[in-house]
């Protein structure tokens, strides 16, 4: 049996209850503890972390490795214990995206990634050096402002 939500962004959405992600500590500065990853466009690098507690809230996210070759997450011992993670634990990593009118203005929050494992999610403060709060996703476009992206 699927779970139906009436999303203000995507309309009626059916969600497999087995794909619900529970955030026991919530997300930094946001309400709700139950979310689902929605993939409206399989060709897009962006997904939506959609709240199941507030159908009007969806947050764009992406896999940081698609944009940052050297991206790494370093956790404090407390965060590793809280998330029940170790070096052998497989985990999916996402960063929140701040969209803008122009692609070269899109940024990702690499300082507070979201770690997903076995239906549980945790947002952590990344201790890796060089992690930016607003890392440009399309830096190559910002460096060449006269070059228009090809369609």
WONOR-V167420 format. One record per residue. RES is the residue in one letter. PSI is psi in radians with two decimals (NA if undefined). Layout:
res=RES psi=PSI
res=RES psi=PSI
This chain:
res=X psi=2.32
res=X psi=2.86
res=X psi=2.22
res=X psi=2.34
res=X psi=2.63
res=X psi=1.49
res=X psi=2.33
res=X psi=-0.38
res=X psi=-0.67
res=X psi=0.05
res=X psi=-2.67
res=X psi=2.17
res=X psi=2.27
res=X psi=2.27
res=X psi=2.28
res=X psi=2.13
res=X psi=-0.44
res=X psi=-0.20
res=X psi=0.02
res=X psi=2.35
res=X psi=2.18
res=X psi=2.21
res=X psi=1.66
res=X psi=-0.51
res=X psi=0.13
res=X psi=-2.96
res=X psi=2.57
res=X psi=2.07
res=X psi=0.12
res=X psi=2.72
res=X psi=2.97
res=X psi=2.70
res=X psi=-0.07
res=X psi=2.19
res=X psi=2.91
res=X psi=2.56
res=X psi=2.14
res=X psi=2.44
res=X psi=1.45
res=X psi=-0.44
res=X psi=1.89
res=X psi=-0.40
res=X psi=-0.16
res=X psi=2.54
res=X psi=-0.04
res=X psi=2.47
res=X psi=3.05
res=X psi=2.19
res=X psi=1.79
res=X psi=2.26
res=X psi=2.36
res=X psi=-0.25
res=X psi=-0.44
res=X psi=1.68
res=X psi=-0.15
res=X psi=-0.01
res=X psi=2.15
res=X psi=2.40
res=X psi=2.18
res=X psi=2.41
res=X psi=2.87
res=X psi=2.81
res=X psi=2.06
res=X psi=-0.43
res=X psi=-0.32
res=X psi=-0.38
res=X psi=-0.46
res=X psi=1.77
res=X psi=-0.57
res=X psi=0.31
res=X psi=2.34
res=X psi=2.67
res=X psi=2.21
res=X psi=2.25
res=X psi=2.66
res=X psi=2.81
res=X psi=-0.64
res=X psi=-0.76
res=X psi=-0.71
res=X psi=-0.71
res=X psi=-0.77
res=X psi=-0.70
res=X psi=-0.10
res=X psi=0.86
res=X psi=2.63
res=X psi=3.13
res=X psi=-0.39
res=X psi=-0.08
res=X psi=2.08
res=X psi=2.38
res=X psi=2.49
res=X psi=2.42
res=X psi=2.33
res=X psi=2.70
res=X psi=2.58
res=X psi=2.62
res=X psi=2.39
res=X psi=1.88
res=X psi=2.79
res=X psi=2.96
res=X psi=-0.58
res=X psi=2.45
res=X psi=-0.68
res=X psi=-0.16
res=X psi=-0.07
res=X psi=2.40
res=X psi=2.83
res=X psi=2.51
res=X psi=1.61
res=X psi=-0.17
res=X psi=-0.45
res=X psi=1.19
res=X psi=2.84
res=X psi=2.18
res=X psi=2.24
res=X psi=2.31
res=X psi=2.14
res=X psi=0.85
res=X psi=0.12
res=X psi=2.51
res=X psi=2.57
res=X psi=2.34
res=X psi=2.29
res=X psi=2.86
res=X psi=2.04
res=X psi=2.18
res=X psi=-0.05
res=X psi=2.44
res=X psi=2.53
res=X psi=0.07
res=X psi=2.12
res=X psi=2.60
res=X psi=-0.59
res=X psi=1.27
res=X psi=2.20
res=X psi=2.24
res=X psi=-0.58
res=X psi=1.02
res=X psi=-0.59
res=X psi=-0.53
res=X psi=-0.64
res=X psi=-0.56
res=X psi=-0.40
res=X psi=1.27
res=X psi=-0.36
res=X psi=-0.21
res=X psi=2.06
res=X psi=2.41
res=X psi=2.44
res=X psi=2.57
res=X psi=NA
